[in-house]
Amino acid sequence: MVMPNEKAVNELKEKVRYLERSLVQEGKTDAARFMLIIGGMLDHTVPAEKDELDHVYKAAFLKIWNIVEDSGWPLKFENEEISQEMVDDDLIPPVVHSPY
């Protein structure tokens, strides 16, 4: 697993925040909400607004989530006490149920 360096993550956060502000000014609230969520994920937090995503933005979030989930990038859900530890499923041995 390759973890990005802090400088690259901070630069990406700034780009995402700029896009979010621009989208708000243009009145594109759904797209701005999506960028808010992506920015939160860069800060290891999944904002509660994820539940408000519709259509294409929800599908995009789910695709990104599936990638991040297997990457080792730790995320905590906003307003929830439990953090989602991103663990590669390949590292967890399967459970074999014996008929005996």
C-alpha positions in Angstrom: 0.0 0.0 0.0 1.4 3.4 -1.0 0.3 6.3 1.3 0.3 9.7 -0.3 2.6 12.3 1.2 1.1 15.1 3.4 1.9 17.8 0.9 0.1 16.1 -2.0 -3.0 15.4 0.2 -3.1 19.1 1.4 -2.9 20.3 -2.2 -5.7 18.0 -3.2 -7.8 19.2 -0.2 -7.3 22.8 -1.4 -8.4 22.0 -4.9 -11.5 20.1 -3.6 -12.4 23.1 -1.3 -12.0 25.5 -4.2 -14.3 23.4 -6.4 -16.8 23.2 -3.6 -16.9 27.0 -3.1 -17.2 27.5 -6.9 -20.1 25.0 -7.1 -21.9 26.7 -4.3 -21.6 30.1 -6.0 -22.9 28.6 -9.2 -25.9 27.2 -7.3 -24.9 23.5 -8.0 -25.7 22.3 -4.5 -25.6 18.6 -5.3 -22.2 18.8 -6.8 -21.0 21.0 -3.9 -22.3 18.5 -1.4 -20.3 15.7 -3.2 -17.1 17.8 -3.1 -17.8 18.4 0.7 -17.9 14.7 1.2 -14.7 14.0 -0.8 -12.9 16.7 1.1 -14.1 15.2 4.4 -12.8 11.8 3.3 -9.4 13.4 2.6 -9.5 14.4 6.3 -10.4 10.8 7.3 -14.0 11.7 8.0 -17.2 10.8 6.1 -19.6 13.7 6.5 -23.2 12.9 7.4 -24.3 14.6 4.2 -23.4 11.4 2.4 -26.9 10.3 3.1 -28.3 13.2 1.1 -26.5 12.3 -2.1 -28.8 11.5 -5.1 -28.4 9.7 -8.4 -25.0 10.1 -10.1 -23.3 11.6 -7.0 -24.4 8.6 -4.8 -23.2 6.2 -7.5 -19.8 8.0 -7.7 -19.5 8.1 -3.9 -20.1 4.3 -3.7 -17.4 3.7 -6.3 -14.9 5.8 -4.5 -15.9 4.2 -1.2 -15.3 0.8 -2.5 -11.8 1.8 -3.7 -11.0 3.6 -0.4 -12.3 0.7 1.7 -9.6 -1.6 0.3 -6.8 1.0 0.4 -6.0 1.1 4.1 -7.1 4.8 4.4 -8.9 5.0 7.8 -12.2 6.8 7.9 -14.5 7.9 10.7 -18.2 8.5 10.1 -19.2 12.0 11.3 -21.5 11.9 14.3 -20.7 8.3 14.9 -18.4 7.0 17.7 -17.1 4.0 15.7 -14.5 4.5 13.1 -14.4 2.4 10.0 -11.1 0.6 9.9 -10.2 0.0 6.3 -8.9 -3.5 6.1 -8.0 -5.4 3.1 -10.4 -8.4 2.9 -7.5 -10.5 1.6 -5.8 -10.2 5.0 -8.7 -11.8 6.8 -8.7 -15.5 6.6 -12.0 -17.1 5.6 -14.1 -18.9 8.2 -14.6 -22.5 7.4 -17.5 -24.2 9.0 -17.0 -27.8 9.7 -19.9 -30.2 9.6 -18.5 -31.9 12.7 
